[in-house]
Amino acid sequence: MGKAKVNMVIRFLKGMQAEKVNVLGAEEAQKDNELIQKAIEDIELFYEAELER
């Protein structure tokens, strides 16, 4: 996956975190957002070499 696509996926997931807070409220969205954050971190680690280019 190219750098642009990786960044697009990460931006989408971060947007999803914000939307969950807007829809569910911060407290209800917290657990989901923690899972999404773990996915973001996993993607960043997996594609670390591509993100540095």
C-alpha distance matrix in Angstrom:
0.0 3.8 6.8 8.3 6.3 6.6 10.1 10.8 10.4 12.5 14.9 15.4 16.2 18.6 20.2 20.7 22.5 24.7 25.5 26.5 28.9 30.3 30.9 31.9 33.2 32.1 33.8 32.6 29.0 29.0 28.1 25.2 23.9 24.2 22.0 19.4 19.6 19.1 15.9 14.8 16.0 14.3 10.8 12.0 13.4 10.6 8.1 11.4 11.1 8.2 10.2 13.3 12.6
3.8 0.0 3.8 5.5 5.4 6.3 8.7 9.9 10.8 12.5 14.3 15.5 16.8 18.6 20.0 21.3 23.0 24.8 25.8 27.3 29.3 30.5 31.5 32.8 33.7 32.6 34.7 33.7 30.0 30.0 29.5 26.7 25.0 25.4 23.7 20.8 20.6 20.6 17.6 15.7 16.9 15.9 12.3 12.4 14.3 12.3 8.9 11.2 10.5 6.8 8.4 11.2 9.9
6.8 3.8 0.0 3.8 5.5 5.1 6.1 8.5 10.0 10.6 12.2 14.2 15.5 16.5 18.2 19.9 21.3 22.7 24.2 25.8 27.5 28.7 30.1 31.4 31.9 30.5 32.8 32.3 28.5 28.3 28.2 25.6 23.4 23.8 22.6 19.5 18.8 19.2 16.7 14.1 15.1 15.0 11.4 10.6 12.9 11.9 8.3 9.5 9.3 5.6 5.5 8.5 7.7
8.3 5.5 3.8 0.0 3.8 5.5 5.2 6.1 8.7 10.0 10.4 12.2 14.3 15.3 16.3 18.3 20.1 21.1 22.3 24.3 26.0 26.8 28.2 29.8 30.5 29.5 32.1 31.4 27.6 27.9 28.0 25.2 23.0 24.0 22.9 19.5 19.2 20.2 17.5 14.8 16.6 16.8 13.1 12.7 15.6 14.8 11.4 12.8 13.0 9.4 8.7 11.6 10.7
6.3 5.4 5.5 3.8 0.0 3.8 5.4 4.9 6.2 8.6 9.7 10.4 12.4 14.2 15.1 16.4 18.5 20.0 20.8 22.5 24.7 25.5 26.5 28.0 29.1 28.2 30.5 29.5 25.8 26.2 26.0 22.9 21.2 22.2 20.6 17.3 17.6 18.4 15.2 13.2 15.4 15.1 11.3 12.0 14.9 13.5 10.7 13.1 13.8 10.3 10.2 13.7 13.2
6.6 6.3 5.1 5.5 3.8 0.0 3.8 5.4 5.2 6.3 8.6 9.9 10.8 12.4 14.2 15.4 16.8 18.7 20.0 21.2 23.2 24.6 25.7 26.7 27.6 26.3 28.4 27.6 23.8 23.8 23.5 20.7 18.8 19.4 17.9 14.8 14.6 15.1 12.2 9.9 11.8 11.5 7.8 8.2 11.2 10.2 7.6 9.8 11.3 8.5 7.7 11.5 12.1
10.1 8.7 6.1 5.2 5.4 3.8 0.0 3.8 5.5 5.1 6.1 8.5 9.9 10.5 12.1 14.1 15.3 16.6 18.2 20.0 21.5 22.6 24.2 25.5 25.9 24.6 27.1 26.6 22.8 22.8 23.1 20.5 18.1 19.0 18.2 14.8 14.2 15.5 13.2 10.1 12.1 13.1 9.7 9.1 12.7 12.7 10.0 11.2 12.9 10.1 8.0 11.5 12.2
10.8 9.9 8.5 6.1 4.9 5.4 3.8 0.0 3.8 5.5 5.1 6.1 8.7 9.9 10.4 12.3 14.3 15.4 16.3 18.3 20.2 20.9 22.2 23.8 24.7 24.0 26.5 25.7 21.9 22.6 22.9 19.8 17.8 19.3 18.3 14.6 15.0 16.6 13.9 11.4 14.2 14.9 11.5 12.0 15.5 15.1 12.8 14.6 16.2 13.2 11.6 15.1 15.5
10.4 10.8 10.0 8.7 6.2 5.2 5.5 3.8 0.0 3.8 5.5 5.0 6.2 8.7 9.8 10.5 12.5 14.5 15.1 16.5 18.8 19.9 20.7 22.0 23.1 22.3 24.5 23.3 19.6 20.1 20.0 16.8 15.1 16.5 15.0 11.5 12.3 13.6 10.5 8.6 11.8 12.1 8.9 10.4 13.7 13.1 11.6 13.9 16.1 13.6 12.3 16.1 16.9
12.5 12.5 10.6 10.0 8.6 6.3 5.1 5.5 3.8 0.0 3.8 5.4 5.1 6.2 8.5 9.7 10.7 12.6 14.2 15.4 17.0 18.6 19.9 20.8 21.4 20.1 22.3 21.7 17.9 17.9 18.1 15.4 13.0 14.1 13.3 9.8 9.6 11.3 9.0 6.1 9.2 10.5 7.9 8.3 12.0 12.4 11.2 12.6 15.3 13.4 11.3 14.7 16.4
14.9 14.3 12.2 10.4 9.7 8.6 6.1 5.1 5.5 3.8 0.0 3.8 5.5 5.1 6.1 8.6 9.9 10.7 12.2 14.3 15.6 16.6 18.3 19.8 20.2 19.2 21.9 21.4 17.7 18.2 19.0 16.2 13.7 15.6 15.3 11.6 11.5 14.1 12.2 9.3 12.4 14.1 11.7 11.8 15.5 16.2 14.6 15.6 18.1 15.9 13.4 16.6 17.9
15.4 15.5 14.2 12.2 10.4 9.9 8.5 6.1 5.0 5.4 3.8 0.0 3.8 5.5 5.0 6.2 8.8 10.0 10.4 12.3 14.4 15.1 16.1 17.8 18.8 18.4 21.0 19.9 16.2 17.3 17.9 14.6 12.8 15.1 14.3 10.5 11.8 14.2 11.8 10.0 13.6 14.8 12.5 13.6 17.1 17.2 16.1 17.8 20.4 18.0 16.1 19.6 20.7
16.2 16.8 15.5 14.3 12.4 10.8 9.9 8.7 6.2 5.1 5.5 3.8 0.0 3.8 5.3 4.9 6.3 8.8 9.7 10.5 12.7 14.3 15.1 16.0 16.9 16.1 18.2 17.1 13.4 14.1 14.3 11.2 9.3 11.4 10.5 6.8 8.1 10.6 8.6 7.2 10.9 12.2 10.7 12.1 15.3 15.8 15.4 17.0 20.0 18.3 16.3 19.8 21.5
18.6 18.6 16.5 15.3 14.2 12.4 10.5 9.9 8.7 6.2 5.1 5.5 3.8 0.0 3.8 5.3 5.0 6.5 8.7 10.0 11.0 12.7 14.4 15.3 15.5 14.2 16.8 16.5 12.7 13.1 14.3 11.7 8.9 11.1 11.5 8.0 8.0 11.4 10.4 8.2 11.3 13.6 12.5 12.8 16.1 17.4 16.8 17.6 20.8 19.3 16.6 19.7 21.7
20.2 20.0 18.2 16.3 15.1 14.2 12.1 10.4 9.8 8.5 6.1 5.0 5.3 3.8 0.0 3.8 5.3 5.1 6.2 8.6 10.0 10.5 12.2 14.0 14.5 14.1 17.1 16.4 12.9 14.2 15.7 12.9 10.6 13.6 13.9 10.4 11.3 14.7 13.4 11.6 14.9 17.0 15.5 16.1 19.6 20.5 19.7 20.8 23.7 21.7 19.2 22.4 23.9
20.7 21.3 19.9 18.3 16.4 15.4 14.1 12.3 10.5 9.7 8.6 6.2 4.9 5.3 3.8 0.0 3.8 5.4 5.0 6.1 8.7 9.7 10.3 11.6 12.9 12.8 15.3 13.9 10.3 12.2 13.1 9.8 8.4 11.8 11.5 8.4 10.4 13.4 12.1 11.4 14.8 16.4 15.4 16.8 19.9 20.5 20.3 21.8 24.8 23.1 21.0 24.3 26.0
22.5 23.0 21.3 20.1 18.5 16.8 15.3 14.3 12.5 10.7 9.9 8.8 6.3 5.0 5.3 3.8 0.0 3.8 5.5 5.2 6.5 8.8 10.1 10.4 10.8 9.8 12.3 11.5 7.8 8.9 10.4 7.9 5.5 8.9 9.8 7.1 8.3 11.7 11.5 10.7 13.6 15.8 15.5 16.4 19.3 20.5 20.7 21.6 25.0 23.8 21.3 24.3 26.5
24.7 24.8 22.7 21.1 20.0 18.7 16.6 15.4 14.5 12.6 10.7 10.0 8.8 6.5 5.1 5.4 3.8 0.0 3.8 5.5 5.2 6.3 8.7 10.0 9.7 9.2 12.5 12.3 9.1 10.7 13.1 11.0 8.6 12.0 13.4 10.9 11.6 15.2 15.1 13.8 16.6 19.0 18.5 19.0 22.1 23.5 23.2 24.0 27.2 25.7 23.0 25.8 27.9
25.5 25.8 24.2 22.3 20.8 20.0 18.2 16.3 15.1 14.2 12.2 10.4 9.7 8.7 6.2 5.0 5.5 3.8 0.0 3.8 5.4 4.9 6.1 8.3 9.2 10.2 13.1 12.0 9.1 11.8 13.8 11.2 10.0 13.8 14.5 12.1 13.7 17.0 16.4 15.7 18.9 20.8 20.1 21.2 24.3 25.2 25.0 26.2 29.3 27.6 25.2 28.3 30.0
26.5 27.3 25.8 24.3 22.5 21.2 20.0 18.3 16.5 15.4 14.3 12.3 10.5 10.0 8.6 6.1 5.2 5.5 3.8 0.0 3.8 5.4 5.2 5.5 7.1 7.9 10.1 8.5 5.6 8.7 10.4 8.0 7.7 11.4 12.1 10.6 12.6 15.6 15.4 15.5 18.3 20.1 20.0 21.4 24.1 25.1 25.4 26.7 30.0 28.6 26.4 29.5 31.5
28.9 29.3 27.5 26.0 24.7 23.2 21.5 20.2 18.8 17.0 15.6 14.4 12.7 11.0 10.0 8.7 6.5 5.2 5.4 3.8 0.0 3.8 5.6 5.4 4.5 4.8 8.0 7.7 5.4 7.9 10.8 9.6 8.5 11.8 13.6 12.4 13.5 16.7 17.3 16.9 19.3 21.6 21.8 22.6 25.3 26.8 27.1 27.8 31.3 30.1 27.5 30.3 32.5
30.3 30.5 28.7 26.8 25.5 24.6 22.6 20.9 19.9 18.6 16.6 15.1 14.3 12.7 10.5 9.7 8.8 6.3 4.9 5.4 3.8 0.0 3.8 6.0 5.7 7.7 10.8 10.3 8.8 11.6 14.4 12.9 12.0 15.5 17.0 15.4 16.6 20.0 20.1 19.5 22.3 24.5 24.3 25.0 28.0 29.3 29.3 30.1 33.4 31.9 29.2 32.1 34.1
30.9 31.5 30.1 28.2 26.5 25.7 24.2 22.2 20.7 19.9 18.3 16.1 15.1 14.4 12.2 10.3 10.1 8.7 6.1 5.2 5.6 3.8 0.0 3.8 5.9 8.9 11.0 9.3 8.4 12.0 14.0 12.3 12.5 16.0 16.9 15.7 17.7 20.6 20.5 20.6 23.5 25.2 25.1 26.4 29.2 30.1 30.4 31.6 34.9 33.3 31.0 34.1 36.0
31.9 32.8 31.4 29.8 28.0 26.7 25.5 23.8 22.0 20.8 19.8 17.8 16.0 15.3 14.0 11.6 10.4 10.0 8.3 5.5 5.4 6.0 3.8 0.0 3.8 6.8 7.8 5.6 5.7 9.3 11.2 10.2 11.0 14.2 15.3 14.8 16.8 19.4 19.8 20.3 22.9 24.6 25.0 26.4 28.8 29.9 30.6 31.7 35.2 34.0 31.7 34.7 36.9
33.2 33.7 31.9 30.5 29.1 27.6 25.9 24.7 23.1 21.4 20.2 18.8 16.9 15.5 14.5 12.9 10.8 9.7 9.2 7.1 4.5 5.7 5.9 3.8 0.0 3.8 5.7 5.6 6.0 8.5 11.4 11.4 11.2 14.0 16.0 15.7 16.8 19.7 20.6 20.7 22.9 25.1 25.7 26.5 28.9 30.5 31.1 31.8 35.4 34.4 31.8 34.5 36.9
32.1 32.6 30.5 29.5 28.2 26.3 24.6 24.0 22.3 20.1 19.2 18.4 16.1 14.2 14.1 12.8 9.8 9.2 10.2 7.9 4.8 7.7 8.9 6.8 3.8 0.0 3.8 5.7 5.2 6.0 9.6 10.2 9.2 11.5 14.1 14.0 14.4 17.3 18.8 18.7 20.4 22.9 23.8 24.3 26.5 28.4 29.2 29.5 33.2 32.5 29.8 32.3 34.9
33.8 34.7 32.8 32.1 30.5 28.4 27.1 26.5 24.5 22.3 21.9 21.0 18.2 16.8 17.1 15.3 12.3 12.5 13.1 10.1 8.0 10.8 11.0 7.8 5.7 3.8 0.0 3.8 5.5 5.4 8.2 10.0 10.1 11.5 14.0 14.9 15.4 17.7 19.6 20.1 21.4 23.6 25.0 25.8 27.5 29.4 30.6 31.0 34.8 34.4 31.8 34.3 37.1
32.6 33.7 32.3 31.4 29.5 27.6 26.6 25.7 23.3 21.7 21.4 19.9 17.1 16.5 16.4 13.9 11.5 12.3 12.0 8.5 7.7 10.3 9.3 5.6 5.6 5.7 3.8 0.0 3.8 5.6 7.1 8.1 9.3 11.2 12.8 13.8 15.2 17.2 18.5 19.6 21.3 23.0 24.3 25.6 27.4 28.8 30.1 31.0 34.6 34.0 31.8 34.6 37.2
29.0 30.0 28.5 27.6 25.8 23.8 22.8 21.9 19.6 17.9 17.7 16.2 13.4 12.7 12.9 10.3 7.8 9.1 9.1 5.6 5.4 8.8 8.4 5.7 6.0 5.2 5.5 3.8 0.0 3.8 5.8 5.4 5.9 8.6 10.1 10.4 11.9 14.2 15.3 16.0 18.0 19.8 20.8 22.0 24.1 25.5 26.6 27.5 31.1 30.4 28.1 31.0 33.5
29.0 30.0 28.3 27.9 26.2 23.8 22.8 22.6 20.1 17.9 18.2 17.3 14.1 13.1 14.2 12.2 8.9 10.7 11.8 8.7 7.9 11.6 12.0 9.3 8.5 6.0 5.4 5.6 3.8 0.0 3.8 5.5 5.1 6.1 8.8 9.8 10.3 12.3 14.3 15.0 16.3 18.3 19.8 20.7 22.4 24.2 25.5 26.0 29.8 29.5 27.1 29.7 32.6
28.1 29.5 28.2 28.0 26.0 23.5 23.1 22.9 20.0 18.1 19.0 17.9 14.3 14.3 15.7 13.1 10.4 13.1 13.8 10.4 10.8 14.4 14.0 11.2 11.4 9.6 8.2 7.1 5.8 3.8 0.0 3.8 5.4 5.1 6.5 8.8 9.9 10.9 12.7 14.4 15.5 16.8 18.7 20.1 21.3 22.8 24.6 25.4 29.1 29.0 27.1 29.8 32.6
25.2 26.7 25.6 25.2 22.9 20.7 20.5 19.8 16.8 15.4 16.2 14.6 11.2 11.7 12.9 9.8 7.9 11.0 11.2 8.0 9.6 12.9 12.3 10.2 11.4 10.2 10.0 8.1 5.4 5.5 3.8 0.0 3.8 5.4 5.2 6.2 8.6 10.0 10.7 12.4 14.3 15.4 16.7 18.5 20.1 21.1 22.6 23.9 27.5 26.9 25.1 28.1 30.7
23.9 25.0 23.4 23.0 21.2 18.8 18.1 17.8 15.1 13.0 13.7 12.8 9.3 8.9 10.6 8.4 5.5 8.6 10.0 7.7 8.5 12.0 12.5 11.0 11.2 9.2 10.1 9.3 5.9 5.1 5.4 3.8 0.0 3.8 5.3 4.9 6.0 8.5 9.7 10.2 12.1 14.0 15.1 16.2 18.2 19.7 20.8 21.6 25.3 24.8 22.6 25.4 28.0
24.2 25.4 23.8 24.0 22.2 19.4 19.0 19.3 16.5 14.1 15.6 15.1 11.4 11.1 13.6 11.8 8.9 12.0 13.8 11.4 11.8 15.5 16.0 14.2 14.0 11.5 11.5 11.2 8.6 6.1 5.1 5.4 3.8 0.0 3.8 5.4 5.0 6.3 8.7 9.8 10.5 12.3 14.3 15.2 16.5 18.3 20.0 20.5 24.2 24.3 22.2 24.8 27.7
22.0 23.7 22.6 22.9 20.6 17.9 18.2 18.3 15.0 13.3 15.3 14.3 10.5 11.5 13.9 11.5 9.8 13.4 14.5 12.1 13.6 17.0 16.9 15.3 16.0 14.1 14.0 12.8 10.1 8.8 6.5 5.2 5.3 3.8 0.0 3.8 5.4 5.1 6.4 8.7 9.9 10.6 12.5 14.3 15.4 16.5 18.4 19.5 23.2 23.1 21.5 24.4 27.1
19.4 20.8 19.5 19.5 17.3 14.8 14.8 14.6 11.5 9.8 11.6 10.5 6.8 8.0 10.4 8.4 7.1 10.9 12.1 10.6 12.4 15.4 15.7 14.8 15.7 14.0 14.9 13.8 10.4 9.8 8.8 6.2 4.9 5.4 3.8 0.0 3.8 5.4 5.0 6.2 8.7 9.8 10.6 12.3 14.3 15.2 16.5 17.7 21.3 20.7 19.0 22.0 24.5
19.6 20.6 18.8 19.2 17.6 14.6 14.2 15.0 12.3 9.6 11.5 11.8 8.1 8.0 11.3 10.4 8.3 11.6 13.7 12.6 13.5 16.6 17.7 16.8 16.8 14.4 15.4 15.2 11.9 10.3 9.9 8.6 6.0 5.0 5.4 3.8 0.0 3.8 5.3 5.0 6.2 8.5 9.8 10.5 12.3 14.1 15.3 15.8 19.5 19.4 17.2 19.9 22.8
19.1 20.6 19.2 20.2 18.4 15.1 15.5 16.6 13.6 11.3 14.1 14.2 10.6 11.4 14.7 13.4 11.7 15.2 17.0 15.6 16.7 20.0 20.6 19.4 19.7 17.3 17.7 17.2 14.2 12.3 10.9 10.0 8.5 6.3 5.1 5.4 3.8 0.0 3.8 5.4 5.1 6.1 8.6 9.8 10.5 12.1 14.2 14.8 18.5 18.9 17.3 19.9 22.8
15.9 17.6 16.7 17.5 15.2 12.2 13.2 13.9 10.5 9.0 12.2 11.8 8.6 10.4 13.4 12.1 11.5 15.1 16.4 15.4 17.3 20.1 20.5 19.8 20.6 18.8 19.6 18.5 15.3 14.3 12.7 10.7 9.7 8.7 6.4 5.0 5.3 3.8 0.0 3.8 5.4 5.0 6.2 8.6 9.9 10.4 12.1 13.7 17.1 16.9 15.7 18.8 21.2
14.8 15.7 14.1 14.8 13.2 9.9 10.1 11.4 8.6 6.1 9.3 10.0 7.2 8.2 11.6 11.4 10.7 13.8 15.7 15.5 16.9 19.5 20.6 20.3 20.7 18.7 20.1 19.6 16.0 15.0 14.4 12.4 10.2 9.8 8.7 6.2 5.0 5.4 3.8 0.0 3.8 5.4 5.1 6.2 8.6 9.9 10.6 11.6 15.1 14.7 12.8 15.9 18.4
16.0 16.9 15.1 16.6 15.4 11.8 12.1 14.2 11.8 9.2 12.4 13.6 10.9 11.3 14.9 14.8 13.6 16.6 18.9 18.3 19.3 22.3 23.5 22.9 22.9 20.4 21.4 21.3 18.0 16.3 15.5 14.3 12.1 10.5 9.9 8.7 6.2 5.1 5.4 3.8 0.0 3.8 5.4 5.0 6.1 8.5 9.9 10.0 13.8 14.3 12.5 14.8 17.9
14.3 15.9 15.0 16.8 15.1 11.5 13.1 14.9 12.1 10.5 14.1 14.8 12.2 13.6 17.0 16.4 15.8 19.0 20.8 20.1 21.6 24.5 25.2 24.6 25.1 22.9 23.6 23.0 19.8 18.3 16.8 15.4 14.0 12.3 10.6 9.8 8.5 6.1 5.0 5.4 3.8 0.0 3.8 5.4 5.2 6.0 8.5 9.6 13.1 13.6 12.9 15.4 18.1
10.8 12.3 11.4 13.1 11.3 7.8 9.7 11.5 8.9 7.9 11.7 12.5 10.7 12.5 15.5 15.4 15.5 18.5 20.1 20.0 21.8 24.3 25.1 25.0 25.7 23.8 25.0 24.3 20.8 19.8 18.7 16.7 15.1 14.3 12.5 10.6 9.8 8.6 6.2 5.1 5.4 3.8 0.0 3.8 5.5 5.1 6.0 8.0 11.2 10.8 10.2 13.3 15.5
12.0 12.4 10.6 12.7 12.0 8.2 9.1 12.0 10.4 8.3 11.8 13.6 12.1 12.8 16.1 16.8 16.4 19.0 21.2 21.4 22.6 25.0 26.4 26.4 26.5 24.3 25.8 25.6 22.0 20.7 20.1 18.5 16.2 15.2 14.3 12.3 10.5 9.8 8.6 6.2 5.0 5.4 3.8 0.0 3.8 5.6 5.3 5.4 9.1 9.2 7.6 10.3 13.1
13.4 14.3 12.9 15.6 14.9 11.2 12.7 15.5 13.7 12.0 15.5 17.1 15.3 16.1 19.6 19.9 19.3 22.1 24.3 24.1 25.3 28.0 29.2 28.8 28.9 26.5 27.5 27.4 24.1 22.4 21.3 20.1 18.2 16.5 15.4 14.3 12.3 10.5 9.9 8.6 6.1 5.2 5.5 3.8 0.0 3.8 5.6 5.0 8.5 10.0 9.4 11.1 14.0
10.6 12.3 11.9 14.8 13.5 10.2 12.7 15.1 13.1 12.4 16.2 17.2 15.8 17.4 20.5 20.5 20.5 23.5 25.2 25.1 26.8 29.3 30.1 29.9 30.5 28.4 29.4 28.8 25.5 24.2 22.8 21.1 19.7 18.3 16.5 15.2 14.1 12.1 10.4 9.9 8.5 6.0 5.1 5.6 3.8 0.0 3.8 5.7 8.0 9.0 9.7 11.9 14.0
8.1 8.9 8.3 11.4 10.7 7.6 10.0 12.8 11.6 11.2 14.6 16.1 15.4 16.8 19.7 20.3 20.7 23.2 25.0 25.4 27.1 29.3 30.4 30.6 31.1 29.2 30.6 30.1 26.6 25.5 24.6 22.6 20.8 20.0 18.4 16.5 15.3 14.2 12.1 10.6 9.9 8.5 6.0 5.3 5.6 3.8 0.0 3.8 5.6 5.4 6.3 8.9 10.5
11.4 11.2 9.5 12.8 13.1 9.8 11.2 14.6 13.9 12.6 15.6 17.8 17.0 17.6 20.8 21.8 21.6 24.0 26.2 26.7 27.8 30.1 31.6 31.7 31.8 29.5 31.0 31.0 27.5 26.0 25.4 23.9 21.6 20.5 19.5 17.7 15.8 14.8 13.7 11.6 10.0 9.6 8.0 5.4 5.0 5.7 3.8 0.0 3.8 5.5 5.1 6.4 9.1
11.1 10.5 9.3 13.0 13.8 11.3 12.9 16.2 16.1 15.3 18.1 20.4 20.0 20.8 23.7 24.8 25.0 27.2 29.3 30.0 31.3 33.4 34.9 35.2 35.4 33.2 34.8 34.6 31.1 29.8 29.1 27.5 25.3 24.2 23.2 21.3 19.5 18.5 17.1 15.1 13.8 13.1 11.2 9.1 8.5 8.0 5.6 3.8 0.0 3.8 5.5 5.4 6.9
8.2 6.8 5.6 9.4 10.3 8.5 10.1 13.2 13.6 13.4 15.9 18.0 18.3 19.3 21.7 23.1 23.8 25.7 27.6 28.6 30.1 31.9 33.3 34.0 34.4 32.5 34.4 34.0 30.4 29.5 29.0 26.9 24.8 24.3 23.1 20.7 19.4 18.9 16.9 14.7 14.3 13.6 10.8 9.2 10.0 9.0 5.4 5.5 3.8 0.0 3.8 5.4 5.5
10.2 8.4 5.5 8.7 10.2 7.7 8.0 11.6 12.3 11.3 13.4 16.1 16.3 16.6 19.2 21.0 21.3 23.0 25.2 26.4 27.5 29.2 31.0 31.7 31.8 29.8 31.8 31.8 28.1 27.1 27.1 25.1 22.6 22.2 21.5 19.0 17.2 17.3 15.7 12.8 12.5 12.9 10.2 7.6 9.4 9.7 6.3 5.1 5.5 3.8 0.0 3.8 5.6
13.3 11.2 8.5 11.6 13.7 11.5 11.5 15.1 16.1 14.7 16.6 19.6 19.8 19.7 22.4 24.3 24.3 25.8 28.3 29.5 30.3 32.1 34.1 34.7 34.5 32.3 34.3 34.6 31.0 29.7 29.8 28.1 25.4 24.8 24.4 22.0 19.9 19.9 18.8 15.9 14.8 15.4 13.3 10.3 11.1 11.9 8.9 6.4 5.4 5.4 3.8 0.0 3.8
12.6 9.9 7.7 10.7 13.2 12.1 12.2 15.5 16.9 16.4 17.9 20.7 21.5 21.7 23.9 26.0 26.5 27.9 30.0 31.5 32.5 34.1 36.0 36.9 36.9 34.9 37.1 37.2 33.5 32.6 32.6 30.7 28.0 27.7 27.1 24.5 22.8 22.8 21.2 18.4 17.9 18.1 15.5 13.1 14.0 14.0 10.5 9.1 6.9 5.5 5.6 3.8 0.0
